[in-house]
Amino acid sequence: MYVWTDAFDVDAPYCNRIYPSTKTGDNASCFYHSWDTPQARARLWSASTVAGREVTRIFLSDVRERTRYNGLNSEGVCDEELLTTLGEAHALGIEVYGLFSSSDAAFSEQNMVGGLNDFNTNCGTASARFDGASVNNEYFTSVKQCGVGNEGAQLQFLDDLEATRINASPLPLHFSVSWNWECCSCGAATYQRRELDWNGNTKSALEHMIDIADSVDVQVAWNTGSTMTSRSQVPYDYWEANHMGTTSTTSFSVLAYTNPNSDCRQSFAPHTKGATTASDTCATGDRTEEGMFEAFDTVRITQPNTDGGIHYMGGVYSSGMVGWPKHEGYTVTPSDPPTSSPSTGPSASPSKVPSISPSSNPTAVPTSSPSSEVSFAYIG
């Protein structure tokens, strides 16, 4: 599950339960930092522990400045909120990947991911450390057109992704891809693969990306299970045949957008981007949490080893918007932050983390959704 910095606060008076199209000006009052307070983390952990739909891996944003200076923050110390968040996540069995997203031609993320290893070395403990690096660079979309002189830029993108993998090592690299990076023409009647000769092998661009990264999620940009399946089937088949089980961390996820989009068909949000009402109609999809879960279950029929990916926490997952219950049930009791131990390796003993307590009545999933069908890997 993707955890971007800002999560929507449905109870904020200014926005009247409508997700705004921008986060600036007065609209900024409608968002809260998704993880840097005990209250925000209580919401995050509640959303991550829905019975039968548990999140097992999150991609955590707002870590760049907290790890930028040899793993330290701008004050030259180990970031206490980050240590606390990592410790709490691991206490719940949730892996944490640091998330970076510059999406520029220079692929600047390749120079950022190393900070996670520095953090683990200089600040990490046995219970508070990063499990991997996650990158969301969508520059390839700008150069994906075939036959117009873009091949050099496409090959450079692969080189940069490989450099990112090397710089992130020994942490595993997760990468987000688009379903249509596979093809020059993606229509059923005119399908044409986008093939590139890279590193001595001729494969589709998407196959090269799957080879480079340890795990991937595929942005399918649709809100029905049938289309989510058809758009992700080709990369899934390649991953399953060539990578499934090769490492303990490799995974393949089909990503559902829950944040509002100008095209209602591309998201499970209850209203389109820029709407003036809390919900509107759409020709496709059941734009609710239950509808998203059912779509994931549909994908799993033909892709049994696929995980469902949520994009993202508080946007609008677990927000309290129409069709999207606000999951509650965990409380976080502040205590001393985990004790960091600058050294060449993590502390051998678990650090002290805040107490995380489930309520006596944790949030349940809709009974119509099979609880064993999908494991959720991302919140955002």
PEURWO-V745454 format. One record per residue. RES is the residue in one letter. OMEGA is omega in whole degrees, -180 to 180 (none if undefined). Layout:
{{RES/OMEGA} {RES/OMEGA}}
This chain:
{{M/178} {Y/176} {V/176} {W/-172} {T/-174} {D/175} {A/-176} {F/177} {D/-175} {V/-178} {D/178} {A/-173} {P/-171} {Y/-172} {C/171} {N/176} {R/178} {I/-179} {Y/-175} {P/-178} {S/176} {T/179} {K/-177} {T/178} {G/-180} {D/179} {N/-179} {A/-179} {S/-178} {C/-178} {F/176} {Y/177} {H/-167} {S/-175} {W/-171} {D/172} {T/177} {P/-179} {Q/179} {A/-180} {R/176} {A/177} {R/-179} {L/-178} {W/175} {S/179} {A/-177} {S/-173} {T/176} {V/-174} {A/179} {G/180} {R/-174} {E/174} {V/-178} {T/-179} {R/175} {I/175} {F/-168} {L/179} {S/-178} {D/177} {V/-176} {R/-177} {E/-179} {R/-179} {T/-167} {R/-171} {Y/-176} {N/179} {G/-180} {L/178} {N/-174} {S/177} {E/178} {G/180} {V/175} {C/-176} {D/-174} {E/-180} {E/179} {L/177} {L/-180} {T/-179} {T/179} {L/180} {G/180} {E/179} {A/-178} {H/176} {A/178} {L/180} {G/-179} {I/175} {E/-179} {V/174} {Y/174} {G/-173} {L/178} {F/-178} {S/173} {S/178} {S/180} {D/-179} {A/-179} {A/-176} {F/-174} {S/179} {E/-179} {Q/179} {N/-179} {M/-170} {V/-179} {G/178} {G/178} {L/176} {N/177} {D/178} {F/180} {N/-179} {T/-171} {N/-176} {C/-170} {G/174} {T/-180} {A/-177} {S/-178} {A/-178} {R/179} {F/178} {D/-179} {G/177} {A/180} {S/-178} {V/175} {N/178} {N/-174} {E/-179} {Y/-179} {F/178} {T/-179} {S/-175} {V/-173} {K/-178} {Q/-178} {C/172} {G/-179} {V/176} {G/-178} {N/-172} {E/179} {G/179} {A/178} {Q/178} {L/177} {Q/177} {F/178} {L/176} {D/-178} {D/177} {L/177} {E/177} {A/177} {T/178} {R/-179} {I/-178} {N/179} {A/-177} {S/12} {P/176} {L/177} {P/-179} {L/171} {H/-179} {F/178} {S/-177} {V/174} {S/-178} {W/-175} {N/170} {W/-180} {E/-165} {C/172} {C/174} {S/-171} {C/178} {G/-177} {A/-176} {A/-175} {T/-173} {Y/178} {Q/-180} {R/174} {R/-176} {E/179} {L/174} {D/-176} {W/177} {N/177} {G/-179} {N/175} {T/180} {K/174} {S/179} {A/-178} {L/177} {E/176} {H/-179} {M/178} {I/177} {D/-176} {I/-176} {A/176} {D/179} {S/-180} {V/162} {D/-177} {V/176} {Q/-176} {V/172} {A/175} {W/-173} {N/171} {T/-178} {G/-177} {S/179} {T/175} {M/179} {T/-175} {S/-179} {R/-178} {S/-172} {Q/-178} {V/178} {P/177} {Y/-179} {D/179} {Y/179} {W/-177} {E/-177} {A/-171} {N/-172} {H/-177} {M/178} {G/-178} {T/173} {T/-180} {S/-175} {T/-179} {T/179} {S/178} {F/-177} {S/172} {V/-170} {L/175} {A/174} {Y/172} {T/177} {N/-178} {P/179} {N/179} {S/174} {D/-174} {C/-177} {R/-175} {Q/-174} {S/174} {F/178} {A/-176} {P/175} {H/-180} {T/177} {K/180} {G/-179} {A/178} {T/176} {T/-175} {A/176} {S/175} {D/-176} {T/179} {C/-177} {A/-178} {T/168} {G/170} {D/-170} {R/178} {T/176} {E/-180} {E/178} {G/177} {M/180} {F/-180} {E/177} {A/176} {F/179} {D/177} {T/179} {V/-177} {R/179} {I/-180} {T/177} {Q/-171} {P/-178} {N/177} {T/170} {D/173} {G/180} {G/-177} {I/178} {H/22} {Y/179} {M/179} {G/-180} {G/13} {V/-177} {Y/178} {S/-176} {S/-174} {G/175} {M/-178} {V/179} {G/-176} {W/-177} {P/176} {K/-177} {H/-179} {E/178} {G/178} {Y/173} {T/179} {V/179} {T/-178} {P/174} {S/178} {D/178} {P/177} {P/180} {T/179} {S/-178} {S/178} {P/-176} {S/178} {T/180} {G/-178} {P/176} {S/-178} {A/-178} {S/-179} {P/179} {S/179} {K/179} {V/178} {P/178} {S/178} {I/-173} {S/174} {P/175} {S/-180} {S/-178} {N/-178} {P/-178} {T/179} {A/177} {V/176} {P/-175} {T/-179} {S/-180} {S/179} {P/-173} {S/-175} {S/-171} {E/-171} {V/170} {S/-174} {F/-173} {A/-171} {Y/172} {I/176} {G/none}}
